[in-house]
Amino acid sequence: MKLKEKIKNLPPFIRSEKIKILFLTVGLALIVVNILTFIADWKIGLLLSVILLFIIWILNRSSGLLVAETNKYIADLSYRIKKGEQEALIQMPIGILLYNKEEEIQWTNPYLMKYFEKKKYWVGKSKK
């Protein structure tokens, strides 16, 4: 996966400008330190370059895992919220009718259905 695609898949709170500025600042500081180390001693500069490349590789790999785990967490959270909403609608002590675009009854919760005898005939009937 390309870096631009990985960045695009990150959650919005991670893609914020503050995070970008932080990464750019740290990245520039590391480049400056690496250049200064090369000037002082090329062997240590080369070693530092290898270490920095290894760190960049680890960060790149970790960002992919972060995206995958964040997406999984959001999907699970979304599922749990929808399930909670459905359970609340079913157990709510208030009668609820849902209509479709043709104004036919599409769904009713059990609380409302217990007040009417012909329960199974409600769904699909027009409100007119």
Buried (B, 14 or more C-beta within 10 A) or exposed (E): EEEEEBEEBBEEEBEEEEEEEEEEEEEEEBEEEBEEBBEEEEEEBEEBEEEBEEEEEEEEEEBEEBBEEBEEEEEEEEEEEEEEEEEEBEEEEEBEBEEEEEEBBBEBBEBBBEEEEEEEEBBEEEEE
